[in-house]
């Protein structure tokens, strides 16, 4: 599924709304502050498109809420922002050290055979990659199973694509305008 | 019958595919000769068959479809001249004997027999092809797990060849519950069934992801696909950073209405070929429209879609334009803002 034009429009509207929060201060601020404002409002806009249905969107909103609570509240006004911002994250991260140690002990006890080792190595590789994916996708650590993770990744990629498309067209227009 | 088509397509390939699994099992069962014959990266049974002279392979397929389902392996292999014929025949005989004896333990034969034997009617016909295919796949998987070696290749090849299966499995997932038929000789406890359903779900989703991420179709293997996905997501995130940096570094101008710029930009994107002059003419039109919509509406409610994606046929613009522009203080930082007053000046 590729980003649709309605998604583009909605993202743009929400992004604009967020950018307007910065309106009074934006002209004097430095480049990095402007960039931060742009990025934060774009992220919240992208996440609010999903209206809290997906895990990554909630995690992303909570992440930006730690950076700029006021902005998030304004942008999400009316869409259950209280629950989204204050909600505790659903799952506690498992203590990986403990799990790893116990697995090592188990592995030592178990007898090994050639085919099992290869299968085990392949599984380890896949596990490592899924862990990498969890690190990249916002809120990945809190997705309990792989099915959910892949679903969320799918949605996240589509939303990222819309964000990139819209931002790129704006930037192109802006830079074209400058040259003229 | 086209070989590759026969392997790839699912519709007519039910029985021949089972033959292939039988062959694969034989191959796996200890076929060192086969392994030597086959190039190392293609340890799959499919390609093993493809290595054979095409006539023999076709004969295999034809004979398997014609022969009775209960004793496929012996018949089919008898008609072929394998390079290491005698050894394989032996193994085939041994294996099929064992298979017929141990109905309850051998997943491979059970896979064959269940699908070919008459089964109680499943109200979800769609799950039936899903089942047959997944049972073959699971049969192959079992063989893989049991016999070791380069089995992941098998798995992935089987998965990649079943496109129809994924569609049907996806459709079945939308139902409140899936009628999963337990295979004969397969453990019927809820754990393995649930596990199988989970595996199918994951594979279906991975297929979707592969289609979404460019360049993932060719890759075999979960780990590499996941690698590609991670790279794609990271590149998208980096692009967002770059674009926001570029946007921020553009000089901010006042009296800019982001709506208009993007509106016409998107309009131009939609229309494709866009004349520069036409765009300049159009922008004042857009200005009036969207500004009015802005002022007259709440920000929460989305303004009606008067704008821009349907092109530049906008109503007349007159004196009001100046006033609107003056009133508009949506000062957002994109630099194309200075275009805006310039254009207007040109028109005036």
Boltz contact constraints between the chains, C-beta under 6 A:
constraints:
  - contact:
      token1: [A, 12]
      token2: [B, 262]
      max_distance: 6.0
  - contact:
      token1: [A, 16]
      token2: [B, 258]
      max_distance: 6.0
  - contact:
      token1: [A, 17]
      token2: [B, 299]
      max_distance: 6.0
  - contact:
      token1: [A, 19]
      token2: [B, 332]
      max_distance: 6.0
  - contact:
      token1: [A, 23]
      token2: [B, 331]
      max_distance: 6.0
  - contact:
      token1: [A, 26]
      token2: [B, 333]
      max_distance: 6.0
  - contact:
      token1: [A, 27]
      token2: [B, 252]
      max_distance: 6.0
  - contact:
      token1: [A, 31]
      token2: [B, 248]
      max_distance: 6.0
  - contact:
      token1: [A, 31]
      token2: [B, 249]
      max_distance: 6.0
  - contact:
      token1: [A, 34]
      token2: [B, 248]
      max_distance: 6.0
  - contact:
      token1: [A, 34]
      token2: [B, 333]
      max_distance: 6.0
  - contact:
      token1: [A, 35]
      token2: [B, 244]
      max_distance: 6.0
  - contact:
      token1: [A, 35]
      token2: [B, 245]
      max_distance: 6.0
  - contact:
      token1: [A, 35]
      token2: [B, 248]
      max_distance: 6.0
  - contact:
      token1: [A, 38]
      token2: [B, 244]
      max_distance: 6.0
  - contact:
      token1: [A, 38]
      token2: [B, 247]
      max_distance: 6.0
  - contact:
      token1: [A, 38]
      token2: [B, 248]
      max_distance: 6.0
  - contact:
      token1: [A, 39]
      token2: [B, 244]
      max_distance: 6.0
  - contact:
      token1: [A, 78]
      token2: [B, 300]
      max_distance: 6.0
  - contact:
      token1: [A, 114]
      token2: [B, 148]
      max_distance: 6.0
  - contact:
      token1: [A, 115]
      token2: [B, 148]
      max_distance: 6.0
  - contact:
      token1: [A, 122]
      token2: [B, 152]
      max_distance: 6.0
  - contact:
      token1: [A, 125]
      token2: [B, 223]
      max_distance: 6.0
  - contact:
      token1: [A, 126]
      token2: [B, 222]
      max_distance: 6.0
  - contact:
      token1: [A, 126]
      token2: [B, 223]
      max_distance: 6.0
  - contact:
      token1: [A, 129]
      token2: [B, 223]
      max_distance: 6.0
  - contact:
      token1: [A, 129]
      token2: [B, 226]
      max_distance: 6.0
  - contact:
      token1: [A, 132]
      token2: [B, 230]
      max_distance: 6.0
  - contact:
      token1: [A, 133]
      token2: [B, 230]
      max_distance: 6.0
  - contact:
      token1: [A, 136]
      token2: [B, 230]
      max_distance: 6.0
  - contact:
      token1: [A, 136]
      token2: [B, 233]
      max_distance: 6.0
  - contact:
      token1: [A, 136]
      token2: [B, 234]
      max_distance: 6.0
  - contact:
      token1: [A, 146]
      token2: [B, 202]
      max_distance: 6.0
  - contact:
      token1: [A, 147]
      token2: [B, 201]
      max_distance: 6.0
  - contact:
      token1: [A, 147]
      token2: [B, 202]
      max_distance: 6.0
  - contact:
      token1: [A, 150]
      token2: [B, 205]
      max_distance: 6.0
  - contact:
      token1: [A, 154]
      token2: [B, 208]
      max_distance: 6.0
  - contact:
      token1: [A, 154]
      token2: [B, 209]
      max_distance: 6.0
  - contact:
      token1: [A, 157]
      token2: [B, 212]
      max_distance: 6.0
  - contact:
      token1: [A, 160]
      token2: [B, 236]
      max_distance: 6.0
  - contact:
      token1: [A, 163]
      token2: [B, 240]
      max_distance: 6.0
  - contact:
      token1: [A, 164]
      token2: [B, 236]
      max_distance: 6.0
  - contact:
      token1: [A, 164]
      token2: [B, 239]
      max_distance: 6.0
  - contact:
      token1: [A, 167]
      token2: [B, 243]
      max_distance: 6.0
  - contact:
      token1: [A, 168]
      token2: [B, 243]
      max_distance: 6.0
  - contact:
      token1: [A, 169]
      token2: [B, 265]
      max_distance: 6.0
  - contact:
      token1: [A, 170]
      token2: [B, 262]
      max_distance: 6.0
  - contact:
      token1: [A, 171]
      token2: [B, 243]
      max_distance: 6.0
  - contact:
      token1: [A, 171]
      token2: [B, 246]
      max_distance: 6.0
  - contact:
      token1: [A, 171]
      token2: [B, 247]
      max_distance: 6.0
  - contact:
      token1: [A, 173]
      token2: [B, 261]
      max_distance: 6.0
  - contact:
      token1: [A, 173]
      token2: [B, 265]
      max_distance: 6.0
  - contact:
      token1: [A, 173]
      token2: [B, 336]
      max_distance: 6.0
  - contact:
      token1: [A, 174]
      token2: [B, 250]
      max_distance: 6.0
  - contact:
      token1: [A, 174]
      token2: [B, 334]
      max_distance: 6.0
  - contact:
      token1: [A, 174]
      token2: [B, 335]
      max_distance: 6.0
  - contact:
      token1: [A, 174]
      token2: [B, 336]
      max_distance: 6.0
  - contact:
      token1: [A, 177]
      token2: [B, 335]
      max_distance: 6.0
  - contact:
      token1: [A, 177]
      token2: [B, 336]
      max_distance: 6.0
  - contact:
      token1: [A, 177]
      token2: [B, 339]
      max_distance: 6.0
  - contact:
      token1: [A, 178]
      token2: [B, 335]
      max_distance: 6.0
